[in-house]
Every structure is written in structure tokens, then in C-alpha cells.
Amino acid sequence: MKFIDEVTLYASSGHGGAGCVSFLHEKFREFGGPNGGDGGRGGDVILEAVSGLSTLLELRHKPHQKAEKGRNGTGKNRHGAAGADLVIKVPVGTVVKDFETGDELADLTENGQRVVLLKGGRGGQGNARFASATNKAPKFAQPGEEGEERKLRLELKLMADVGLLGLPNAGKSSLISTVSAARPKIADYPFTTMAPSLGVVEYKNYRSFVMADIPGIIEGAHAGAGLGHRFLKHLERSGILLHLVDISCIPERDPITEYESVNRELALFSPELGAKEQVVVITKLDLPQVREHLAEICSWFTERKITVYPISSATGEGIPELLDEIARRLWAPPQEEW
């Protein structure tokens, strides 16, 4: 299924039904009086978060959404039926904004959470409502109230406990495919990951956490370079960030400079994201050139009081220790095995 995380929606609630002008006509009751019923209210536009959805693809193909209008009132004091509410199902983590102003209208972060975005118009009152001692035969009724219309922007931000970040080919897809059932594309060229993917990592004592992998971040990502700028927002909800660093590029590239560049891009995109807690992971430990330069790189991080976790997704080395550290930070501390 194609991953769509942003859509524009034109939504409108239902108009209220019109009140009826009617008079009772029965044999032997020449002046039976007014009996026009009220119109029904228009349907609301409601957004509901559903955990089973992972993309806004369906709304991309249905950008115009309209709730049902209320039925008109009729004679014999019969009120019109209310219009059906329009319930739009979206993935958990969807943020709703006004397209014109950018104001945030709703943030759906829990399964089953609902929010009424647009209220339906009220139904008009029939002429029976206006009968009085001085006006026993009113010949007027209220029209239905118009519904609301709004142009909306829906943005999906993945809900994950752990987010993976790093340059292209840093080993993010390899790690998530090793520790979970997620199967992103893995290859030896940049940007093999074209869309975010989620994986559930099973831990001890039947506990688990959700890990998110996004496309690699390059310099200038915050301003639109590469693919990372489109998906950096998916890291904002992550409790912990795993910053994967590939040191197999030495001496062609400097991994420390690349590490600082990625952090700079996070801060430029969002100061809150730049300040988020990180765990530094050195990948591809199974390669000889990585072991050759490991002590040198680790000493740089140690001087800055940053703990480093070397791992190999190919052999599994270091991964249990990394998962223990993630669990400790998520649940403080992780429970002992039974």
C-alpha cells in the first residue's frame, strides 16, 4: 500500500432542513390551525482515529467530504429526520490543521478518539411553533441553517516509542528488520527507504515497543534536500531516538562530521526535535574497517559523556545490550526475566 502522510480535505457539514408551512385540513374542522413540522439538523463532520490504519491514501482519492443534510419538515407536525453524521476514519497520530491559517484543530493520538470538526446546521422551525393568541395562523417557517465548510490539512505523524535516524545507508533498515517483523528494502545504494516503516520489537516478559524507520537524512534536509525533510515530523512523537552512525566510510568521509550534521538538521527543523533524547549506535560491527576505527570513534563520544552501542545487524552482536538500554530508558528499569 502506498504511504501517504499528507492530504488536503474539503469538508462540509450538512445543512439543516427547512421548517414546513402547513395547516390542518379535516372534515368538520375548517380552521384546524398550523401543523408544519420542524426540519432536521444537518450531519456533523467527525474524525475518528483507528489503529488499524497506517496511511491517508483513501482520503487522497476522496478529497471532498460532505455530511448529509437534514430533511425538511412536513405537515401533521412531522419533523424532518436529522442528517447522518459523516465519520472520517484516520490513522492514530493524525494532526488536523486549518489549510488557510495553519492553526491546529485536533491531534488524534489514541485509538477510538473522536473530534467534531464541523457542526451540522440546525433545522428550521415549522409554522406550528409560531402560533400564538395574536397570530393563530402563521404563514411562515424558518429555513434550515447552513452547514459549515472548511479546507483542512491532515498530517500523519507516526506513533512510535523509538525512532531511527541517520544518513542514508547507516544501517537503519537492517536494524529494524533484525529486531522486528518489518521488512523494508535493503540495498547498498542511498535512499533505499522511500517511506517510513514501523516494526514491533518483542522484548522480555512479553513487553514490546514500536520502532520507526524513516528515509536517510542528508545536509539541507530541513530545507527540502533529499527525502528526510518530508519525514522528519515522524520522529517528533518518538520517545527515544537511535542515532545510527556508520564508520566504515573512514577515511573517505568523517563520521563525526556526519553525526554533527544530522543533529544540526534536526535542530533546524525543530528545536524540540533537536533536544530529544538520543542513543548513539555504531553499526556494521562485523566489518574489519569498523573494528579498526571503533576505539578512536568511541573515545570522541566518551569525552563528551555520550555512551556508544556498537552493533552488527548481520551477526546480532551488541543488539541484546542495545535493546536492554532502550527498555531501561522506556520503562526505567527493564524487568528481569522470569
Secondary structure, DSSP 8 states (H G I E B T S, - for coil): -----EEEEEEE----------B--BTTBTT--B----------EEEEEETT----HHHHS--EEE-------BTTTB-------EEEEEETTEEEEETTT--EEEEE-STT-EEEEE--------GGGG--SS-SS-----------EEEEEEEE----SEEEE-STTSSHHHHHHHHSS------SSS----S-EEEEEE-GGG-EEEEEE-----TTGGGT-TTHHHHGGGGTT-SEEEEEE--TTTTTS-HHHHHHHHHHHHHHH-HHHHTS-EEEEE--TTSHHHHHHHHHHHHHHHHTT--EEE--TTT-TTHHHHHHHHHHHHHSS-----
